[in-house]
Amino acid sequence: MTPHQTLTVAVIGGVAALLGLVLLVLLALALYLLAARVLELYDAYRERRAHAREQAAELATLHAINALPTTRHPTDS
């Protein structure tokens, strides 16, 4: 091979390696963003479930209070 051909092959190899590194960085960034989004959605889901549990507990308390056999006004005895 002539020196010109060797240089051409080296340049092509260098460009391919650089392109591979860029693609690797882009893949890592995409995976990071995907993981961040999944964690964000999971946190939102947990917050909604916690809020629903609080609302259910409050409703159960209100039902229990309403089920008590009490009157609103005391009776004269």
C-alpha positions in Angstrom: 0.0 0.0 0.0 1.2 3.5 -0.7 1.5 6.0 2.0 -1.6 7.8 0.6 -3.7 4.7 0.8 -2.5 4.0 4.4 -3.4 7.6 5.4 -6.9 7.2 3.8 -7.5 3.9 5.6 -6.4 5.5 8.9 -8.7 8.5 8.4 -11.6 6.2 7.6 -10.9 4.2 10.7 -10.6 7.3 12.8 -13.9 8.7 11.5 -15.6 5.4 12.2 -14.2 5.3 15.7 -15.4 8.9 16.4 -18.8 8.1 14.9 -19.0 5.0 17.2 -18.1 7.1 20.3 -20.7 9.7 19.3 -23.4 7.0 18.9 -22.4 5.5 22.2 -22.8 8.8 24.0 -26.2 9.4 22.3 -27.3 5.9 23.4 -26.2 6.5 26.9 -28.0 9.9 26.9 -31.2 8.3 25.6 -31.1 5.5 28.2 -30.5 8.1 31.0 -33.5 10.2 29.8 -35.7 7.1 29.5 -34.7 6.0 33.1 -35.4 9.5 34.4 -38.8 9.6 32.7 -39.7 6.2 34.1 -38.7 7.2 37.6 -40.7 10.4 37.3 -43.8 8.5 36.2 -43.3 6.0 39.0 -43.0 8.8 41.6 -46.2 10.4 40.2 -48.0 7.1 40.4 -46.9 6.6 44.1 -48.1 10.2 44.9 -51.5 9.4 43.3 -51.8 6.1 45.2 -50.9 7.8 48.5 -53.4 10.5 47.9 -56.1 7.9 47.1 -55.2 6.0 50.3 -55.6 9.3 52.3 -58.9 10.0 50.7 -60.2 6.5 51.3 -59.1 6.7 55.0 -60.8 10.0 55.4 -64.0 8.7 53.8 -63.9 5.6 56.0 -63.6 7.9 59.0 -66.6 10.0 57.9 -68.6 6.8 57.3 -67.7 5.6 60.8 -68.7 8.9 62.4 -72.0 8.9 60.5 -72.7 5.4 61.6 -72.5 6.3 65.3 -75.9 6.2 67.0 -75.9 9.7 68.3 -78.3 12.5 67.9 -77.5 16.0 66.9 -79.4 17.6 69.8 -79.5 16.3 73.4 -82.9 15.3 74.6 -84.5 16.5 77.8 -84.8 13.7 80.3 
